[in-house]
Amino acid sequence: MAGKWQLKDHEAERAMFSRRLVVAAVFVLLLFAALIMKLVNLQVSQYDYFSARSDGNRLHSQYVPPARGLIFDNRGKLLADNQPIFNLTIVREQVEDLEITLDYLDTLIDLSDDEREQFANRLRRNRVPFSSVPLRYVLSDAEKSRVAVNSYKLPGVAIEPQFVRQYPLADLTAHSVGYVSEINRAELDSLDDEERENYGGTNHIGKTGVERTYEDLLHGTVGYEIVEKNNRGQVMRRLDRTDPIAGKNISLYLDSQLQIAAEEALGDFRGAVVAIDPNTGGILAMVSKPGFDPNLFVTGISSKNYGVLVTDNINTPLFDRSTNPYPPGSTVKPFLGLGGLHHELVDYEFTIEDPGYFRLPGVSYRWGDYTLRTAIGGGHGHTDLQKAIYQSCDTFFYDLGNRMGIDTMHGFMSQFGFGQNFAVDINYARTGVLPSRDWKRATRGEPWYPGDTINSSIGQGYMWATPLQLATAASIMANKGKVIQPRMLKAVDGVPYEPVINDPVADVVVNDPDYWRYIEESMSMVVHRAYNDVFREYGTAYEAIAMADREMPYKMAGKSGSAQVVGISQEIMQSEDINVSDLNKDHALFISYAPAENPSIKPQIAIAVFVENGEHGSSVAGPIAKAVTDAYLLDILQIDFAALNSGGDELLSLVDE
Amino acid sequence: MNSQDFIRQSDGLDSKTRYHKSIWRTIHTDPPLLVGISLLCGFGLLVLFSASGGDVPVVQRQALTMVVGLVVMFIVAQFNVHFFRQWAPTLYAAGLGLLALVLVAGVEANGAKSWLDLPGLPSFQPSELMKFVVPMLMAWYLASRPLPPRFKHLFWSAVMILVPAGLIIVQNDTGTAIMVTMSGIFVILLAGIRWRIVIAGFIALLLASPAWYIFLAQEHQKNRILTFWDPYRDPTGAGYNIIQSQIAIGSGGIYGKGYGEGAQSHLDFIPESNTDFILAVLAEEFGLLGILFLILMYLFVLIRGSYIAYAANDMFSRLLAGSITLTFFFYVFVNMAMVSGLLPVIGLPLPLMSRGGTSVVTLFIGFGLLMSIQTHGRSKSI
């Protein structure tokens, strides 16, 4: 060891150490230089990129959905409201294992398989990353607190308040007002880019009825806000906000009281009632029964509930009877009669001798009088147009229709909206069929036969019309030919709304305006002409309407009808729990307007009533029309007919003096 | 070597004119080093205040740790460095004993079973002690051998390094094991090991690394390396830290977003923003200029440390001071390189900036040794 000590050259070692220190210093500087180059690269060269990434990390633009416009009836009663609910939502990106999270939530709020499936569907939909997707709409208070207490175990799960549609009248407005429901893929795809942007924060869209027709007015304009979020997605600050513009509040002509009255008047029947104010074209009531609870659809209807609705083949609650066509039956007779007068095929003096059937020249087939088929044989006998209307004589109209021909019939009837949709804002309403040679050739590939005309002249055969069309035709009759197209929307944000009608319908003009009076008189007789000694000289609806209410303070012009049931599906025929014979019964129809034949007041309401399997137009559908008319004229408008009439007298007495 | 001569001469003048009368020399404190350390500590506390989101207790605790560190440094500086030279083998043996004790009675924290909780003492990590005990022993061993070291001396040096490093790896604390190894290797490098051996060792390491990767590396280590090559292979998992850290640094730009305005850190996008990744916070809020300022301060401390090593009177002091200084640099560089994506993520704090307890005190022990070397034994040169 001692030798080694002597071998140590301290100066040399010191110099060597110093050299090593210099080498180390060079390394240190080189490494720092590399580090600084890396930092310059990050902070100078890539500054823009990382700056944007940093903003992208923290800044999130989110949509602020607009409040949907409210829907009011014509007297300010809410038909569609917005109610706050609490939703359970999930941000997929923040959930580590979705299955585990859902299983855990199941222990808290009992998730059904159905809900899981719907949630999976919503996830699959096109959506903004890190957006919250609803799992369950409407949490009860208990569920809310259970989730809140365990929220620390549920990252990405949140309880979010939301305003959703609520329909106070539920079933009553299911078809007319319609409902909103979750936007689906197809609807999103049908939007253009700008619209899709506008629906960025919206979960719901109008699916049916007014909600769909006026979606643009009701929806409003989406707002935006830019928020700063931390790494857990919590919003820390709001940096910028563009407020959404709420949808417009709209008022309809619909009167909820009348809607209720119409629904009650239908009783246990399936059917439809449409009531129109002839002076404005406003639809006062539009009921299809049975309805369904549209509130179920708003927050996503369960497949069980939906199954109940769609498998009910008899009641078909989802089917809107008010805008779907049926054979109109005898309700077309006043219009055809008017056409006969106008085209001078009949006049006030013209009569036929009705044997109870009609036979085309040279054809042995006999068209029977349906009105009489249950009565004792024989015909109506000596019959003019007026009697043909109030007694609903088929033979008279077979003859008239035959002489009129299908072309003239089609031309005249179409002025009343048959075969067309006159409604301004019910574009989903069906047009029914007003047959013509062209129509038959186009749809059936067959020529028109004279016998087709005979069937059409009593509203059977190929002729189909919706209750809405019948009410429209009745309102044109009430207006003595002036056409005011039916409409739902009355005002937007309180400002009266006048629709832009590009292709307005021309008024119905007849050769002699007295024809209107004559037909009104005939229709009034349907309701008011009492029994007399002569066989079958009363109005068909007299017994059920005017005789049933001898105190009736106004006159009503009406026409009953019945239509044969066209076809019943095998499925229904084979089901055991239904009385099939009931389903074979005729559909009952009635059209009316009132007050009629009153010099002091114009008609205020035109009505079409359709009763499925109601059998008798006059005795089943008639009283329903009467009840709705009563509700409107006496309860809602509260017209004091006694005062009106005596007022007229006073006026007359003044003139006398 | 002109400059060297000049420095030596002026130093000689200094020792006559300044040190003999200086109060600093009496209390064994080196003013430049103290200034550098204090500046770093102050800056560190400032950044920590922002990084912790204005958490005053955290900053207070860190300040207290630093004060404790300064006191420890002061106490260590009072001992003549030859005292440590004499005791180096004993300390080393005691350190090994403690490491062995950890294996038996250690306490686990943060995945590493490296803590010792002895009755009557605050809990501490014996592995931390080895960070300066190993270079001390190496310096003791090599300083008394002819330099450059012979091969057999290198062999025993390697044994002296690898035994404690191995014990620390067994504790599952790879970061500390690397630091301990490096502090020993620095001594060997400074002791003048032949370059060809260094190069041969380096090549051997390069050749061995694939074998290590394939056969020895653990899954999380492989992951770190893969993530280093491509952080975006798992951007929300393994790559998340480094991606967010780079976003923070890059978005800081030249001038930074301003103190307390770092969105990445204040919105919790930077994980470990108080500890290993505190540089990202600094870079985001103070920009490139802030980092350059920090590097300058570190350089100041490094230059002073190098000077102390250079000016030391004996080889033990030189090797020890050089190793402490280079180890300090190694800390600084590895942390900065890892946070900026130049190196794979290794769990090492940024000296005097990151929040932490034991490792801060270890640092100050190192500084205390430097001060001791600078202020003792000028007259006792051998």
Interface residues (C-beta under 8 A of the other chain):
Chain A: K4 W5 L7 K8 H10 E13 R14 A15 M16 F17 S18 R20 L21 A24 A25 V28 L31 F32 A34 L35 I36 K38 L39 V40 L42 Q43 V44 Q46 Y47 Y49 F50 S51 R53 S54 D55 N57 R58 E228 K229 N230 N231 R232 M236
Chain B: M1 Q4 S144 R145 P146 L147 P148 L189 L190 A191 G192 Q244 Q246 I247 A248 I249 G250 S251 G252 G253 I254 A263 Q264 L267 D268 F269 A283 G287 L288 I291 L292 I295 L299 L302 S306 A309 Y310 M315 R318 L319 G322 L326 F329 F333 M336 A337 S340 G341 L342 I382
